[in-house]
Amino acid sequence: MLTQSCLRITVIFSVIILSCTEAGAWGFFAHQRINRLAVFCLPPEMMVLYKPQLEYLTTHATDPDKRRYAVAAEAPRHFIDIDLFDAPPYNNIPRNWADAVARYTADTLHRNGILPWHLEKMLALLTGAFRDRDQQRILRLSAELGHYMADAHVPLHACSNHNGQLTGQTGIHGLWESRIPELLADEEFSYWAGKATYIAEPRKYIWDVIRVSGMAADTVLRCEKQLSQAFPAGRRFAYENRNSVLVRTYADDYTKAYARSMGDMVERRMRQAIGAVAAAWYTAWVNAGQPSLQALSHTTLTPSELQAFEQLQQQWGKGNLTVREE
C-alpha cells in the first residue's frame, strides 16, 4: 500500500503530466496525425523521402511542445495574442519582424507571442536545408514546421484568453484541441486535404491563417460558455483511466455537444492544417529548386519501388489519389 506521502507525490506527478499533455496545441495525438497525413498530399518527387520517413515525421511532430518546458525561448513560438495588438481583421500589425520590433519592442512581442514571424523563419530554414540537400535538417525542420503551422490553425493560439482564464472557462484549451480530436477524429472527421499547393506569398498566407484563427476565437469561447450553462456540472466532467492513472476530463456527451455547437470547426481547421503543412513543405522544396530527394542517404529505392512511385506520380498528376496508411 502506498504511504500518504507517496500517494501525494503520485497525484501531483499525474496532474503535471495531464497539464503538459493538454497545454500543447492540438495535443500530441492531433499534431502527430496532422504531420502524418500531410505526407500523403505531397508529389511523388517528395514522397520518395517523406514516405519512408513517415514514422520520424509523425513522432517528432511533438518535439516543440516537449522543448517548451525546458527552453525559455520556445513558448512564444507557439502563439500570438493577436487581440492585444489590434482589433479584427488585424490589418494594422506589421508583418515584417523588424517593423514589428520597432513598433512594439522585442520584449513585448516575445511576451505576447511570435508565431507568424517564427513560421516565416522556419520556412526559410527548411528551404535552405533542401538547397543543401541535408536530409537530417530537412526531416527535423519539416517535423517542427508542421507543428508550428498546425498551431496557427488553433483559434485559442491567436487569443489572449487562450485557456478561458479570463472568462471562467479554464480548461477550454485542452477541450477544443485535444479532447475533441481524440474522441471524434477517427469516428467522424474527414481528412483528405487535396494535393499540396505552392504558396506564392508565404507571409500573406501565414497571416491569413492567423487572422482566421483570431476571428474564430470568440465563437470557440462563446459556444462553450453557452453550453456550460445548459449542462449540469455533474455531466460536464468524467474520470478516465490514462496510463493507470485516474484523471478528470470532459465527459464524452459534453465534448460531442460542444463540437456540434461549433459546426465542423475543429474538423475543418484540422483538415486545413494538414493541407497547410503539406503546402509549406512543398513550397520550401520548390523554392530550393526542386532538388532530387532520391539520392539522399537512407532513401534509395529498389527498382520495384521506383516503378511504384512512377505510377504514383501519374496518379498525382491526375488528382485521383486517396489517403491510405499502410
C-alpha positions in Angstrom: 0.0 0.0 0.0 1.2 3.5 -0.8 2.1 5.7 2.1 0.3 9.1 2.3 3.4 10.9 1.1 3.9 8.6 -1.8 0.3 8.9 -2.8 0.6 12.6 -2.7 3.6 12.6 -4.9 1.9 10.3 -7.4 -1.2 12.6 -7.6 0.9 15.7 -8.1 3.0 14.0 -10.8 -0.2 12.8 -12.5 -1.6 16.4 -12.5 1.7 17.7 -14.1 1.6 15.0 -16.8 -2.1 15.9 -17.6 -1.4 19.6 -17.7 1.6 19.2 -20.0 -0.4 17.0 -22.4 -3.3 19.5 -22.6 -1.1 22.6 -22.8 0.4 21.8 -26.2 -1.6 22.9 -29.3 -3.8 20.1 -30.8 -2.4 17.7 -28.2 0.1 15.0 -29.2 -2.5 12.9 -30.9 -3.6 15.6 -33.4 -0.2 17.0 -34.0 1.1 13.6 -35.0 -1.9 12.9 -37.1 -1.6 16.2 -39.0 2.1 15.7 -39.9 1.4 12.1 -40.9 -1.4 12.8 -43.2 0.3 15.8 -44.7 2.8 13.4 -46.3 0.1 11.9 -48.4 -0.6 15.3 -50.0 2.9 15.5 -51.4 4.0 14.9 -55.0 5.9 11.6 -55.7 9.2 13.5 -56.0 8.9 14.5 -52.4 7.3 11.2 -51.2 10.5 9.4 -52.2 11.9 10.9 -49.0 8.9 11.7 -46.8 7.1 8.3 -47.1 10.0 6.2 -45.9 10.4 8.7 -43.0 6.7 8.7 -42.1 7.3 7.5 -38.6 10.0 10.1 -37.9 7.8 12.9 -39.1 4.9 11.6 -37.0 6.9 11.0 -33.8 8.8 14.3 -34.0 5.7 16.4 -34.6 5.6 17.0 -30.9 9.2 17.9 -30.3 8.5 21.7 -30.0 5.9 21.0 -27.3 8.3 18.9 -25.4 11.0 21.5 -25.7 8.8 24.4 -24.5 9.1 23.2 -20.8 12.9 23.2 -20.9 13.8 26.2 -23.2 12.5 29.6 -22.3 12.6 31.0 -25.8 10.4 28.2 -27.1 7.0 29.1 -25.7 6.3 32.3 -27.6 6.8 30.5 -30.9 3.5 28.6 -30.5 1.0 31.5 -30.2 0.2 35.2 -30.8 -2.2 37.1 -28.5 -3.3 39.0 -31.6 -6.2 40.8 -29.9 -3.6 42.6 -27.7 -2.1 44.2 -30.8 -5.1 45.1 -32.9 -8.8 44.6 -33.5 -10.2 42.3 -36.2 -9.2 41.9 -39.0 -5.8 42.8 -37.5 -4.5 44.7 -40.5 -2.5 47.2 -38.5 0.0 44.7 -37.2 3.4 45.0 -39.0 4.0 41.8 -40.9 7.7 42.4 -41.2 9.6 41.4 -38.0 11.9 44.5 -37.9 8.9 46.8 -38.3 7.0 44.9 -35.6 10.0 45.2 -33.2 10.2 48.9 -34.0 6.6 49.4 -33.1 6.2 47.1 -30.1 9.7 46.2 -28.9 11.1 42.6 -29.0 10.2 42.0 -25.3 6.6 42.8 -25.9 6.5 40.5 -29.0 8.0 37.6 -27.1 5.7 38.2 -24.2 2.6 38.1 -26.4 3.7 35.6 -29.0 5.8 35.4 -32.2 4.1 32.5 -34.1 3.6 34.1 -37.5 7.1 35.5 -37.7 8.6 32.3 -36.5 6.7 30.4 -39.1 8.2 32.5 -41.8 11.7 31.9 -40.4 11.1 28.1 -40.3 10.0 28.1 -43.9 13.3 29.9 -44.9 15.3 27.4 -42.8 13.6 24.4 -44.5 14.2 26.0 -47.9 17.9 26.2 -47.0 18.0 22.6 -45.9 16.5 21.5 -49.2 19.0 23.6 -51.1 21.9 22.0 -49.1 20.4 18.5 -49.6 20.8 17.9 -45.9 18.4 15.1 -45.0 18.8 15.4 -41.3 17.9 19.1 -41.3 15.1 18.5 -43.9 13.4 16.0 -41.7 13.8 17.8 -38.4 12.7 21.2 -39.8 9.8 19.6 -41.7 8.5 17.9 -38.5 8.8 21.1 -36.5 7.5 23.4 -39.2 4.5 21.1 -39.3 4.0 21.6 -35.6 4.0 25.4 -35.8 1.8 25.5 -38.9 -0.7 23.3 -37.1 -0.6 25.7 -34.0 -1.5 28.6 -36.3 -4.8 26.9 -37.1 -5.9 26.8 -33.4 -8.1 29.8 -32.6 -7.1 29.8 -28.9 -3.4 30.2 -30.1 -4.4 33.6 -31.5 -6.2 34.9 -28.4 -5.1 36.3 -25.1 -7.9 34.4 -23.4 -6.1 31.2 -24.5 -7.4 28.9 -21.8 -10.6 30.7 -20.9 -8.8 32.0 -17.8 -10.4 35.5 -18.2 -14.0 34.2 -18.5 -14.2 31.4 -16.0 -13.6 28.7 -18.7 -10.3 27.3 -17.6 -9.6 24.1 -19.4 -11.2 25.0 -22.8 -7.8 24.9 -24.4 -7.5 21.2 -23.9 -11.1 20.6 -24.6 -11.0 22.2 -28.1 -7.7 21.0 -29.4 -7.1 17.7 -27.5 -10.3 16.2 -26.2 -12.5 16.7 -29.3 -9.9 15.3 -31.8 -9.1 12.4 -29.6 -12.8 11.5 -29.2 -14.1 12.2 -32.7 -11.2 12.2 -35.2 -11.4 8.5 -36.0 -15.2 8.4 -36.0 -16.4 11.5 -37.8 -13.6 13.6 -39.3 -12.7 13.7 -43.0 -9.0 14.2 -43.5 -8.3 14.5 -47.2 -6.8 17.9 -47.8 -6.0 17.5 -51.6 -2.7 17.9 -53.3 -0.1 20.1 -51.9 -0.2 23.6 -53.5 2.5 26.2 -53.9 2.4 29.2 -51.6 3.2 32.2 -53.8 3.1 34.7 -50.9 4.2 32.9 -47.7 3.9 36.0 -45.4 0.4 36.8 -46.6 -0.6 33.1 -46.4 0.7 32.7 -42.8 -1.1 35.9 -41.6 -4.3 34.9 -43.3 -4.2 31.6 -41.3 -3.6 33.6 -38.1 -6.3 36.1 -38.9 -8.9 33.4 -39.4 -7.9 31.7 -36.2 -8.0 35.0 -34.2 -11.5 35.8 -35.5 -12.8 32.3 -34.7 -11.7 32.6 -31.0 -14.9 34.4 -30.0 -17.0 31.5 -31.3 -14.9 28.9 -29.5 -15.4 30.7 -26.2 -19.0 31.7 -26.7 -20.2 28.2 -27.7 -18.6 26.6 -24.6 -19.9 29.3 -22.3 -23.5 28.8 -23.5 -23.2 25.0 -23.4 -21.8 25.0 -19.8 -24.9 26.9 -18.7 -27.2 24.3 -20.2 -25.2 21.3 -18.8 -25.2 20.5 -15.0 -21.7 20.5 -13.6 -22.0 16.8 -12.8 -22.5 16.0 -16.5 -19.6 18.2 -17.8 -16.8 16.1 -16.4 -15.9 12.4 -16.0 -13.0 10.3 -14.8 -10.9 8.2 -17.1 -8.0 5.8 -16.6 -5.0 7.0 -18.5 -1.7 5.1 -18.2 -3.0 3.5 -15.0 -3.8 7.0 -13.5 -7.4 8.2 -12.9 -7.8 11.6 -14.4 -10.6 14.2 -14.5 -11.6 15.2 -18.1 -14.5 16.4 -20.1 -17.3 13.9 -20.4 -18.0 12.3 -23.8 -21.5 13.8 -24.1 -20.3 17.3 -23.2 -17.4 17.1 -25.7 -19.6 15.9 -28.5 -22.2 18.6 -27.8 -19.5 21.3 -27.8 -18.1 20.1 -31.1 -21.7 20.1 -32.6 -22.3 23.6 -31.3 -19.4 24.9 -33.4 -20.4 23.1 -36.5 -17.4 21.4 -38.2 -14.9 23.9 -36.9 -12.4 21.5 -35.3 -12.6 19.1 -38.2 -12.2 21.9 -40.7 -9.3 23.5 -39.0 -7.5 20.2 -38.6 -8.0 19.4 -42.3 -6.8 22.8 -43.3 -3.8 22.4 -41.1 -2.9 19.1 -42.9 -3.1 21.0 -46.3 -1.1 23.9 -45.0 1.7 21.7 -43.6 2.0 19.9 -46.9 1.9 23.2 -48.8 4.7 24.6 -46.6 6.9 21.6 -47.2 6.2 21.7 -50.9 6.8 25.4 -51.2 10.2 25.1 -49.4 11.2 22.4 -51.8 10.1 24.3 -54.9 11.9 27.5 -53.7 15.0 25.5 -53.2 15.0 24.5 -56.9 13.2 21.1 -56.5 16.3 19.1 -55.8 16.2 15.4 -56.3 15.5 13.8 -52.9 16.1 10.2 -54.0 19.8 10.3 -53.7 19.8 11.4 -50.1 21.0 8.9 -47.6 18.6 6.2 -46.4 16.1 7.0 -49.3 17.5 4.8 -52.1 14.6 2.8 -53.6 14.6 -0.6 -55.2 13.5 -0.9 -58.9 10.0 -2.1 -57.9 9.7 0.9 -55.5 10.8 3.2 -58.3 8.1 1.8 -60.6 5.5 2.3 -57.8 6.5 5.9 -57.4 6.3 6.5 -61.2 2.7 5.2 -61.1 2.1 7.3 -58.1 3.3 10.4 -60.0 0.9 9.7 -62.8 -2.0 9.4 -60.4 -0.9 12.6 -58.5 -0.9 14.5 -61.8 -4.5 13.4 -62.5 -5.6 14.3 -59.0 -7.1 10.9 -58.2 -5.1 9.9 -55.1 -6.8 8.8 -51.9 -5.2 8.7 -48.4 -4.3 5.3 -47.3 -1.9 4.4 -44.5 -0.1 1.1 -44.7 
